[in-house]
């Protein structure tokens, strides 16, 4: 594990402990959920302006432990499609081709979750994430390029969402979330970082 990600985790836990001390109220229990969403993925590559975004999807599950009626600790596990369009590869004949780079990750954000508004229906989440690369292909030659990529990704995650109560224990939710990577995703001496925004829809159940 890189030192920078360890620091992110430490900061997240310090924030969570501080929240708990400030909001020493009765605990509200555990809430779990599932979601599906539309993602807009891309990369930040200083000096490279020819890459474009990739419209794709994500789905995942989450669990939130409430520390009070306003604050909770949320852990997500996301099947995340990332990558970018207008990437370049070289074929077996040394020809340079323009293609889409399709990267699939299992992404795990750990976030503090702040519930606000009169009925606590709105929420803001923030914290670090880590991603594990499961596959990497280009869309033109359909070749496996996983060995050209780093096997992990990490950075910051953030989210704003709204919950709509169906029953006492069941809610629907809509959210807009984002991720900003801080680790180079390509093996070697490159400077390319993941970015991803998504609109998600899902169901939450109180346990």
Secondary structure, 3 states (H helix, E strand, C coil): CCHHHHHHHHHHHHHHHHHHHHCCCCCCEEEEEEEEEEEEEEEECCCCCCCECEEEEEEEEEEEEECCCCEEEEEEEEEEEEEEEEEEEECCCCCEEEEEEEEEEEEEEEEEEEEECCCCCEEEEEEEEEEEEEEEEECCCCCECHHHECCEEEEEEEEEEEEEECCCCEEEEEEEEEEEECCCCECCCCCCEEEEEEEEEEEEEEC
